[in-house]
Each structure stands twice: as C-alpha cells, then as structure tokens.
C-alpha cells in the first residue's frame, strides 16, 4: 500500500494544479540558520563595527546613457516593425 501511495502522490505532484501543495515556497524564516534568502538587492557598502554603514562609491550603480538630444528614434519598438538585416563587422 505505501508504494501505491508514493506513486500516486508522485503523479499528482507532476500535475498542473497539485504541484505547489507538496513543495511550499521557502521563506527566509523557514530555512536553517545559514539560509539567507535576500531581496534581490545589491550591496553598496559595508557595516561598521559600531553599527554604522559606509557606502563604497565603487559598489554604487552608475548608469551611463548617451545624450539623446535631437534623436529621431522613438523610445519603443512597434510590434509591426520589419526585421532589419545587419551586416557583420569585419
């Protein structure tokens, strides 16, 4: 009987609607003491021994964008745009 139950639960686990019930989403508090989920942010500095935070300019995000003054291009690509053939640079 246990073998039949394991096979049936395995088949249900692969189903469209039952798959998330057997494996719940792991949260930051659900793991052991070494598990850190994070929140998809990058570090921009370090913590000091006195509880402060020092920002490192080398770790800060720096976005370099060209000057778009007088540009005739639009900020999006239309769905009906045609494909453009680009020659490879030699």
C-alpha positions in Angstrom: 0.0 0.0 0.0 2.8 2.6 0.8 4.2 2.0 -2.7 0.9 2.8 -4.4 0.6 5.9 -2.2 4.1 7.1 -3.2 3.4 6.5 -6.9 0.0 8.3 -6.7 1.4 11.3 -4.8 4.3 11.5 -7.3 1.8 11.6 -10.2 -0.2 14.2 -8.5 2.9 16.3 -7.8 3.6 16.4 -11.5 0.0 17.6 -12.2 -1.0 21.1 -13.3 -2.8 22.1 -10.1 -1.3 20.0 -7.3 2.4 20.7 -7.8 2.7 23.6 -5.4 1.0 21.8 -2.5 3.7 19.3 -1.9 6.6 21.7 -2.0 5.7 25.0 -0.4 7.6 28.2 -1.2 10.6 28.6 1.1 10.7 31.8 3.1 13.5 33.5 5.0 12.3 32.2 8.3 11.7 28.6 7.1 15.3 27.7 6.5 18.1 26.9 8.9 20.4 29.5 10.5 22.7 29.5 7.4 19.9 30.2 4.9 19.5 33.8 3.7 17.0 34.4 1.0 17.7 38.1 0.4 15.6 40.5 -1.5 17.4 40.8 -4.9 19.3 43.9 -3.9 23.0 44.5 -4.3 25.2 45.8 -1.5 26.5 49.3 -1.9 28.8 49.4 1.1 29.6 47.6 4.4 28.5 47.6 8.0 30.9 49.1 10.5 31.7 47.6 13.9 29.8 50.4 15.7 26.6 49.8 13.8 27.0 52.3 11.0 27.0 51.8 7.3 29.7 53.1 4.9 28.8 53.5 1.3 31.5 52.4 -1.2 31.4 54.5 -4.4 33.0 51.7 -6.3 30.0 49.4 -5.5 27.3 52.0 -6.3 25.4 51.6 -9.6 26.5 54.1 -12.2 24.3 54.2 -15.3 26.0 55.8 -18.4 23.5 56.9 -21.0 24.2 58.8 -24.2 22.8 62.2 -24.9 19.5 61.8 -26.7 19.1 65.4 -27.7 17.8 65.7 -31.2 17.4 62.0 -31.7 14.7 61.0 -34.2 14.1 57.5 -32.7 11.2 56.6 -30.5 11.6 55.1 -27.1 9.9 51.8 -28.0 9.7 49.3 -30.9 6.4 48.7 -32.6 5.0 45.2 -32.8 4.6 45.6 -36.6 8.1 46.7 -37.3 10.0 44.8 -40.0 13.2 42.9 -39.5 16.4 44.7 -40.4 19.4 42.8 -41.8 22.6 43.9 -40.2 25.9 43.1 -41.8 28.6 41.7 -39.6 31.5 44.0 -38.8 34.9 42.8 -40.0 
